[in-house]
Amino acid sequence: MALTYKRVTYYTRQIQLSSSYYAFNRFHRQQLRPFSLTHPTMSLPTRRLGTDGPLVTAIGFGAMGISAYYGATESDEERFKVLDHLYETGERFWDTANVYGDSEELIGKWFDRNPEKRKDIVLATKWGNLGGGKVRNDPEYAKECAETSLKRLRTDYIDLYYVHRVDSHVPIENTVKAMVELKNKGWVRHLGLSEVSAATLRRAHAVHPITAVQMEYSPFALEIELPETNMLKTCQELGVAVVAYSPLGRGFLTGQIKGPEDFEEGDFRINIPRFSPENFPKNLELVATLKEIAARHNATNSQLVLAWLLKQWDMVIPIPGTKRIKYYDENMGALRLNISDEENKEIRKAINKTTIIGDRYPPGWSASLFTDTVPLKE
């Protein structure tokens, strides 16, 4: 399936970074000095998580890859070093899910080691995704999943609780009401959805304010901008934050992956159509174009892409994930870039010239994207 983004609307609102330490007027006129994240009291730029949510780090941390789906995982001790580094450098928005291997358990163990730090973290997790395109959203399961996640995370509350995938057979109103009950118990503080349609978001938001919607969003996945989905515009209208997962195209946009042979055994990207041996080389055109622009600005692909995403709207919050401290530090270097309107148009023009070949999920999984649910019976 080919996705051509000729019709994508331009969103060019200027980013206002909260710390002058990171602010550059026009990054193409200056040299990008080495970006070091080592100071334990460092305060990173923040953004509001929806109109009713807390301030969170402008670029969060996605904790899927550290535990699952991307080949072998490291020992707990090695992964604790990554989480320690996140905290020491000011990363306060951590995102996980109950289907990310042992990710919830890992974070829970880290909280056990650092109980005084739990209050500093805005912790998000998800429920409702059974894997392989299967979902379950009934109220009983919502409570069951919340109880299990709280035990795994070794905490008594979840800051942001998402429906990971929506069940089209369950009215979204019923699902949200079940989550409101969890909020009333004090188990969760804010509600979120993931990969829903604009219509489903509106229905959910009418029951209870939705703080954030988690969607795949990057130059590799621009569907939320298309008129057919109307998702980004709906979020802007309602004041619902867009938490952008896979903002680097599952690593593809970094330029570090040269072909499917670079994937480790057990890496789920092997099963994604746009990473297939026949599609991979065709999609490298976008990577090469971004690399050329990034080089002119003395930035890496990752930094350019993340800074560009931040530019699209001031409630877009990317959550790249990684197993390596060095890549986390590189990603956070994007916070030092301030893209002008002209540069935004240049990057957008380059993206629009390319055509992405292949679906972003394996066969059978796409049915759970931009999902509508059956209407609520009167």
One Martini backbone bead per residue (centre of mass of N, CA, C, O) as a GRO file, in nm:
protein
  378
    1MET     BB    1   0.094   0.036   0.025
    2ALA     BB    2   0.051   0.371  -0.071
    3LEU     BB    3   0.164   0.685   0.076
    4THR     BB    4   0.058   1.009  -0.008
    5TYR     BB    5   0.154   1.354   0.113
    6LYS     BB    6   0.016   1.604  -0.054
    7ARG     BB    7  -0.240   1.680   0.156
    8VAL     BB    8  -0.087   1.795   0.375
    9THR     BB    9  -0.103   1.994   0.634
   10TYR     BB   10   0.009   2.286   0.771
   11TYR     BB   11   0.206   2.312   1.077
   12THR     BB   12   0.345   2.636   1.220
   13ARG     BB   13   0.391   2.647   1.513
   14GLN     BB   14   0.577   2.793   1.746
   15ILE     BB   15   0.821   2.710   1.949
   16GLN     BB   16   0.841   2.716   2.313
   17LEU     BB   17   1.102   2.713   2.511
   18SER     BB   18   1.164   2.693   2.867
   19SER     BB   19   1.484   2.715   2.801
   20SER     BB   20   1.760   2.907   2.722
   21TYR     BB   21   1.973   2.683   2.690
   22TYR     BB   22   1.818   2.567   2.412
   23ALA     BB   23   1.788   2.833   2.260
   24PHE     BB   24   1.749   2.890   1.913
   25ASN     BB   25   1.674   3.090   1.662
   26ARG     BB   26   1.866   2.950   1.421
   27PHE     BB   27   2.013   2.650   1.364
   28HIS     BB   28   2.158   2.705   1.075
   29ARG     BB   29   2.362   2.939   1.213
   30GLN     BB   30   2.465   2.710   1.406
   31GLN     BB   31   2.644   2.522   1.617
   32LEU     BB   32   2.628   2.194   1.739
   33ARG     BB   33   2.691   2.123   2.031
   34PRO     BB   34   2.761   1.914   2.255
   35PHE     BB   35   2.530   1.695   2.420
   36SER     BB   36   2.496   1.701   2.774
   37LEU     BB   37   2.354   1.455   3.019
   38THR     BB   38   2.469   1.497   3.367
   39HIS     BB   39   2.291   1.672   3.541
   40PRO     BB   40   2.094   1.608   3.824
   41THR     BB   41   1.937   1.916   3.798
   42MET     BB   42   1.818   1.908   3.535
   43SER     BB   43   1.599   2.108   3.326
   44LEU     BB   44   1.356   2.043   3.110
   45PRO     BB   45   1.151   2.093   2.881
   46THR     BB   46   0.800   2.170   2.864
   47ARG     BB   47   0.460   2.031   2.850
   48ARG     BB   48   0.128   2.013   2.804
   49LEU     BB   49  -0.107   1.756   2.898
   50GLY     BB   50  -0.315   1.909   2.803
   51THR     BB   51  -0.552   2.109   2.959
   52ASP     BB   52  -0.564   1.895   3.234
   53GLY     BB   53  -0.262   1.850   3.263
   54PRO     BB   54   0.055   1.807   3.308
   55LEU     BB   55   0.376   1.865   3.315
   56VAL     BB   56   0.612   1.763   3.063
   57THR     BB   57   0.839   1.640   2.892
   58ALA     BB   58   0.882   1.720   2.563
   59ILE     BB   59   1.053   1.449   2.574
   60GLY     BB   60   0.996   1.133   2.608
   61PHE     BB   61   0.975   0.783   2.728
   62GLY     BB   62   0.989   0.477   2.561
   63ALA     BB   63   0.938   0.140   2.724
   64MET     BB   64   0.959  -0.096   2.508
   65GLY     BB   65   1.252  -0.163   2.387
   66ILE     BB   66   1.382  -0.236   2.674
   67SER     BB   67   1.178  -0.522   2.674
   68ALA     BB   68   1.069  -0.532   2.359
   69TYR     BB   69   1.071  -0.634   2.000
   70TYR     BB   70   1.416  -0.568   1.979
   71GLY     BB   71   1.522  -0.819   2.082
   72ALA     BB   72   1.746  -0.828   2.299
   73THR     BB   73   1.791  -0.801   2.643
   74GLU     BB   74   1.895  -0.674   2.919
   75SER     BB   75   1.974  -0.647   3.218
   76ASP     BB   76   1.859  -0.500   3.488
   77GLU     BB   77   2.113  -0.336   3.558
   78GLU     BB   78   2.143  -0.201   3.280
   79ARG     BB   79   1.854  -0.074   3.279
   80PHE     BB   80   1.887   0.095   3.535
   81LYS     BB   81   2.095   0.286   3.414
   82VAL     BB   82   1.899   0.417   3.222
   83LEU     BB   83   1.691   0.517   3.432
   84ASP     BB   84   1.890   0.684   3.592
   85HIS     BB   85   1.963   0.875   3.359
   86LEU     BB   86   1.692   0.992   3.312
   87TYR     BB   87   1.658   1.121   3.588
   88GLU     BB   88   1.929   1.286   3.604
   89THR     BB   89   1.836   1.451   3.322
   90GLY     BB   90   1.499   1.508   3.356
   91GLU     BB   91   1.324   1.264   3.294
   92ARG     BB   92   0.943   1.258   3.351
   93PHE     BB   93   0.828   1.084   3.092
   94TRP     BB   94   0.677   0.767   3.117
   95ASP     BB   95   0.625   0.484   2.886
   96THR     BB   96   0.390   0.213   2.888
   97ALA     BB   97   0.281  -0.145   2.906
   98ASN     BB   98   0.123  -0.465   2.948
   99VAL     BB   99   0.279  -0.563   2.650
  100TYR     BB  100   0.602  -0.491   2.731
  101GLY     BB  101   0.675  -0.724   2.872
  102ASP     BB  102   0.881  -0.615   3.157
  103SER     BB  103   0.840  -0.306   3.189
  104GLU     BB  104   0.669  -0.271   3.443
  105GLU     BB  105   0.854  -0.434   3.630
  106LEU     BB  106   1.107  -0.263   3.595
  107ILE     BB  107   0.991   0.002   3.703
  108GLY     BB  108   0.907  -0.114   3.976
  109LYS     BB  109   1.194  -0.182   4.071
  110TRP     BB  110   1.297   0.107   4.054
  111PHE     BB  111   1.101   0.217   4.268
  112ASP     BB  112   1.207   0.039   4.497
  113ARG     BB  113   1.496   0.179   4.481
  114ASN     BB  114   1.319   0.480   4.434
  115PRO     BB  115   1.065   0.594   4.611
  116GLU     BB  116   1.116   0.916   4.608
  117LYS     BB  117   1.074   0.936   4.273
  118ARG     BB  118   0.781   0.880   4.187
  119LYS     BB  119   0.656   1.178   4.212
  120ASP     BB  120   0.830   1.286   3.950
  121ILE     BB  121   0.667   1.090   3.772
  122VAL     BB  122   0.506   1.060   3.463
  123LEU     BB  123   0.292   0.783   3.438
  124ALA     BB  124   0.241   0.557   3.163
  125THR     BB  125  -0.024   0.334   3.065
  126LYS     BB  126  -0.178   0.025   2.932
  127TRP     BB  127  -0.484  -0.116   2.783
  128GLY     BB  128  -0.654  -0.376   2.565
  129ASN     BB  129  -0.404  -0.530   2.444
  130LEU     BB  130  -0.350  -0.868   2.315
  131GLY     BB  131  -0.247  -0.891   2.044
  132GLY     BB  132  -0.258  -0.941   1.704
  133GLY     BB  133  -0.530  -0.743   1.696
  134LYS     BB  134  -0.634  -0.793   1.980
  135VAL     BB  135  -0.921  -0.708   2.195
  136ARG     BB  136  -1.021  -0.551   2.524
  137ASN     BB  137  -1.296  -0.331   2.692
  138ASP     BB  138  -1.422  -0.421   2.935
  139PRO     BB  139  -1.475  -0.332   3.261
  140GLU     BB  140  -1.347  -0.581   3.396
  141TYR     BB  141  -1.074  -0.556   3.245
  142ALA     BB  142  -0.992  -0.279   3.338
  143LYS     BB  143  -0.960  -0.353   3.637
  144GLU     BB  144  -0.765  -0.588   3.607
  145CYS     BB  145  -0.535  -0.429   3.468
  146ALA     BB  146  -0.491  -0.214   3.684
  147GLU     BB  147  -0.414  -0.401   3.915
  148THR     BB  148  -0.172  -0.529   3.773
  149SER     BB  149  -0.008  -0.271   3.711
  150LEU     BB  150   0.025  -0.172   4.002
  151LYS     BB  151   0.191  -0.417   4.090
  152ARG     BB  152   0.420  -0.402   3.884
  153LEU     BB  153   0.484  -0.085   3.949
  154ARG     BB  154   0.472  -0.027   4.254
  155THR     BB  155   0.194   0.137   4.282
  156ASP     BB  156  -0.105   0.356   4.358
  157TYR     BB  157  -0.061   0.507   4.070
  158ILE     BB  158  -0.171   0.650   3.754
  159ASP     BB  159  -0.138   0.921   3.557
  160LEU     BB  160  -0.172   0.763   3.266
  161TYR     BB  161  -0.457   0.599   3.109
  162TYR     BB  162  -0.478   0.378   2.843
  163VAL     BB  163  -0.628   0.282   2.556
  164HIS     BB  164  -0.458   0.100   2.338
  165ARG     BB  165  -0.716  -0.054   2.216
  166VAL     BB  166  -1.011  -0.051   2.038
  167ASP     BB  167  -1.332  -0.185   2.066
  168SER     BB  168  -1.577  -0.193   1.824
  169HIS     BB  169  -1.801  -0.358   2.018
  170VAL     BB  170  -1.754  -0.118   2.225
  171PRO     BB  171  -1.863   0.140   2.364
  172ILE     BB  172  -1.678   0.408   2.453
  173GLU     BB  173  -1.851   0.499   2.693
  174ASN     BB  174  -1.807   0.240   2.865
  175THR     BB  175  -1.502   0.253   2.884
  176VAL     BB  176  -1.479   0.533   3.018
  177LYS     BB  177  -1.652   0.473   3.267
  178ALA     BB  178  -1.457   0.259   3.377
  179MET     BB  179  -1.219   0.465   3.409
  180VAL     BB  180  -1.359   0.657   3.605
  181GLU     BB  181  -1.371   0.454   3.834
  182LEU     BB  182  -1.064   0.442   3.867
  183LYS     BB  183  -1.035   0.739   3.937
  184ASN     BB  184  -1.226   0.736   4.190
  185LYS     BB  185  -1.019   0.534   4.340
  186GLY     BB  186  -0.713   0.653   4.265
  187TRP     BB  187  -0.555   0.492   4.031
  188VAL     BB  188  -0.616   0.734   3.835
  189ARG     BB  189  -0.576   1.069   3.675
  190HIS     BB  190  -0.568   1.007   3.359
  191LEU     BB  191  -0.700   0.998   3.026
  192GLY     BB  192  -0.656   0.769   2.742
  193LEU     BB  193  -0.582   0.717   2.395
  194SER     BB  194  -0.540   0.480   2.107
  195GLU     BB  195  -0.593   0.458   1.786
  196VAL     BB  196  -0.827   0.657   1.705
  197SER     BB  197  -1.087   0.819   1.612
  198ALA     BB  198  -1.233   1.122   1.603
  199ALA     BB  199  -1.516   1.025   1.687
  200THR     BB  200  -1.428   0.867   1.938
  201LEU     BB  201  -1.301   1.101   2.086
  202ARG     BB  202  -1.555   1.273   2.113
  203ARG     BB  203  -1.722   1.069   2.274
  204ALA     BB  204  -1.526   1.040   2.510
  205HIS     BB  205  -1.502   1.348   2.587
  206ALA     BB  206  -1.810   1.368   2.669
  207VAL     BB  207  -1.772   1.194   2.931
  208HIS     BB  208  -1.449   1.258   2.953
  209PRO     BB  209  -1.166   1.396   2.975
  210ILE     BB  210  -0.906   1.388   2.743
  211THR     BB  211  -0.563   1.422   2.760
  212ALA     BB  212  -0.464   1.183   2.554
  213VAL     BB  213  -0.320   1.081   2.236
  214GLN     BB  214  -0.187   0.787   2.096
  215MET     BB  215   0.027   0.819   1.808
  216GLU     BB  216   0.152   0.773   1.511
  217TYR     BB  217   0.431   1.013   1.451
  218SER     BB  218   0.582   1.103   1.139
  219PRO     BB  219   0.735   1.111   0.834
  220PHE     BB  220   0.631   0.791   0.828
  221ALA     BB  221   0.347   0.901   0.987
  222LEU     BB  222   0.068   1.114   0.863
  223GLU     BB  223  -0.236   1.037   0.911
  224ILE     BB  224  -0.334   1.254   1.130
  225GLU     BB  225  -0.340   1.490   0.895
  226LEU     BB  226  -0.555   1.383   0.737
  227PRO     BB  227  -0.876   1.436   0.631
  228GLU     BB  228  -0.979   1.142   0.683
  229THR     BB  229  -0.913   1.167   1.002
  230ASN     BB  230  -0.884   1.448   1.166
  231MET     BB  231  -0.702   1.424   1.428
  232LEU     BB  232  -0.530   1.674   1.487
  233LYS     BB  233  -0.762   1.882   1.476
  234THR     BB  234  -0.925   1.758   1.706
  235CYS     BB  235  -0.714   1.791   1.927
  236GLN     BB  236  -0.695   2.099   1.903
  237GLU     BB  237  -0.993   2.160   1.965
  238LEU     BB  238  -0.994   1.988   2.255
  239GLY     BB  239  -0.707   1.975   2.403
  240VAL     BB  240  -0.541   1.717   2.300
  241ALA     BB  241  -0.281   1.540   2.329
  242VAL     BB  242   0.007   1.430   2.134
  243VAL     BB  243   0.146   1.114   2.155
  244ALA     BB  244   0.442   1.019   1.989
  245TYR     BB  245   0.493   0.729   1.848
  246SER     BB  246   0.743   0.642   1.663
  247PRO     BB  247   0.911   0.917   1.566
  248LEU     BB  248   1.153   0.726   1.413
  249GLY     BB  249   1.034   0.480   1.263
  250ARG     BB  250   1.163   0.246   1.427
  251GLY     BB  251   1.463   0.374   1.336
  252PHE     BB  252   1.465   0.447   1.031
  253LEU     BB  253   1.523   0.774   1.048
  254THR     BB  254   1.826   0.763   1.159
  255GLY     BB  255   2.020   0.589   0.943
  256GLN     BB  256   2.127   0.308   1.086
  257ILE     BB  257   1.948   0.145   0.886
  258LYS     BB  258   2.015  -0.049   0.586
  259GLY     BB  259   1.855  -0.324   0.659
  260PRO     BB  260   1.698  -0.616   0.754
  261GLU     BB  261   1.979  -0.746   0.845
  262ASP     BB  262   2.000  -0.553   1.111
  263PHE     BB  263   1.815  -0.733   1.251
  264GLU     BB  264   1.736  -0.906   1.506
  265GLU     BB  265   1.648  -1.165   1.662
  266GLY     BB  266   1.305  -1.094   1.733
  267ASP     BB  267   1.239  -0.863   1.549
  268PHE     BB  268   0.931  -0.726   1.456
  269ARG     BB  269   1.012  -0.564   1.190
  270ILE     BB  270   1.021  -0.808   0.995
  271ASN     BB  271   0.681  -0.799   0.977
  272ILE     BB  272   0.694  -0.525   0.832
  273PRO     BB  273   0.628  -0.414   0.522
  274ARG     BB  274   0.823  -0.150   0.511
  275PHE     BB  275   1.075  -0.369   0.593
  276SER     BB  276   1.100  -0.515   0.353
  277PRO     BB  277   1.315  -0.605   0.105
  278GLU     BB  278   1.140  -0.449  -0.120
  279ASN     BB  279   1.078  -0.170   0.052
  280PHE     BB  280   1.323  -0.052   0.195
  281PRO     BB  281   1.483   0.092  -0.039
  282LYS     BB  282   1.248   0.289  -0.116
  283ASN     BB  283   1.239   0.433   0.179
  284LEU     BB  284   1.532   0.567   0.181
  285GLU     BB  285   1.476   0.842   0.052
  286LEU     BB  286   1.386   0.989   0.308
  287VAL     BB  287   1.644   0.951   0.472
  288ALA     BB  288   1.836   1.099   0.277
  289THR     BB  289   1.695   1.372   0.286
  290LEU     BB  290   1.721   1.422   0.593
  291LYS     BB  291   2.028   1.397   0.608
  292GLU     BB  292   2.092   1.643   0.434
  293ILE     BB  293   1.957   1.852   0.616
  294ALA     BB  294   2.101   1.785   0.883
  295ALA     BB  295   2.391   1.841   0.787
  296ARG     BB  296   2.351   2.148   0.735
  297HIS     BB  297   2.278   2.169   1.067
  298ASN     BB  298   2.447   1.982   1.251
  299ALA     BB  299   2.262   1.718   1.262
  300THR     BB  300   2.068   1.464   1.325
  301ASN     BB  301   1.808   1.289   1.230
  302SER     BB  302   1.672   1.266   1.505
  303GLN     BB  303   1.678   1.569   1.576
  304LEU     BB  304   1.521   1.674   1.336
  305VAL     BB  305   1.258   1.511   1.370
  306LEU     BB  306   1.186   1.596   1.662
  307ALA     BB  307   1.185   1.902   1.610
  308TRP     BB  308   0.966   1.891   1.395
  309LEU     BB  309   0.741   1.778   1.572
  310LEU     BB  310   0.738   2.010   1.780
  311LYS     BB  311   0.645   2.223   1.559
  312GLN     BB  312   0.342   2.133   1.489
  313TRP     BB  313   0.277   2.139   1.812
  314ASP     BB  314   0.249   2.222   2.163
  315MET     BB  315   0.100   1.908   2.203
  316VAL     BB  316   0.352   1.758   2.105
  317ILE     BB  317   0.483   1.431   2.230
  318PRO     BB  318   0.753   1.263   2.210
  319ILE     BB  319   0.848   0.885   2.252
  320PRO     BB  320   1.128   0.774   2.243
  321GLY     BB  321   1.318   0.476   2.219
  322THR     BB  322   1.572   0.286   2.415
  323LYS     BB  323   1.874   0.100   2.523
  324ARG     BB  324   2.058   0.365   2.494
  325ILE     BB  325   2.213   0.636   2.618
  326LYS     BB  326   2.330   0.768   2.359
  327TYR     BB  327   2.049   0.792   2.216
  328TYR     BB  328   1.908   0.960   2.422
  329ASP     BB  329   2.098   1.202   2.409
  330GLU     BB  330   2.054   1.257   2.114
  331ASN     BB  331   1.750   1.310   2.123
  332MET     BB  332   1.766   1.553   2.332
  333GLY     BB  333   1.910   1.746   2.127
  334ALA     BB  334   1.642   1.856   2.000
  335LEU     BB  335   1.598   2.084   2.226
  336ARG     BB  336   1.815   2.282   2.067
  337LEU     BB  337   1.603   2.313   1.846
  338ASN     BB  338   1.480   2.582   1.621
  339ILE     BB  339   1.228   2.588   1.399
  340SER     BB  340   1.141   2.747   1.137
  341ASP     BB  341   0.910   2.809   0.905
  342GLU     BB  342   1.096   2.764   0.662
  343GLU     BB  343   1.211   2.489   0.757
  344ASN     BB  344   0.946   2.342   0.776
  345LYS     BB  345   0.883   2.363   0.471
  346GLU     BB  346   1.131   2.215   0.370
  347ILE     BB  347   1.071   1.945   0.510
  348ARG     BB  348   0.788   1.906   0.399
  349LYS     BB  349   0.866   1.899   0.101
  350ALA     BB  350   1.045   1.648   0.123
  351ILE     BB  351   0.823   1.456   0.223
  352ASN     BB  352   0.614   1.502  -0.020
  353LYS     BB  353   0.814   1.364  -0.239
  354THR     BB  354   0.744   1.106  -0.092
  355THR     BB  355   0.686   0.743  -0.085
  356ILE     BB  356   0.533   0.512   0.114
  357ILE     BB  357   0.604   0.165   0.145
  358GLY     BB  358   0.384   0.017   0.324
  359ASP     BB  359   0.285  -0.090   0.609
  360ARG     BB  360   0.306  -0.031   0.974
  361TYR     BB  361   0.174  -0.319   0.992
  362PRO     BB  362   0.082  -0.615   1.016
  363PRO     BB  363  -0.125  -0.832   0.922
  364GLY     BB  364  -0.432  -0.759   1.109
  365TRP     BB  365  -0.360  -0.478   1.268
  366SER     BB  366  -0.505  -0.235   1.112
  367ALA     BB  367  -0.800  -0.264   1.236
  368SER     BB  368  -0.690  -0.099   1.515
  369LEU     BB  369  -0.698   0.167   1.347
  370PHE     BB  370  -0.892   0.424   1.371
  371THR     BB  371  -1.129   0.354   1.569
  372ASP     BB  372  -1.454   0.250   1.577
  373THR     BB  373  -1.763   0.236   1.750
  374VAL     BB  374  -2.030   0.140   1.866
  375PRO     BB  375  -2.315   0.250   1.960
  376LEU     BB  376  -2.503   0.372   2.205
  377LYS     BB  377  -2.760   0.251   2.372
  378GLU     BB  378  -3.069   0.380   2.489
   0.00000   0.00000   0.00000
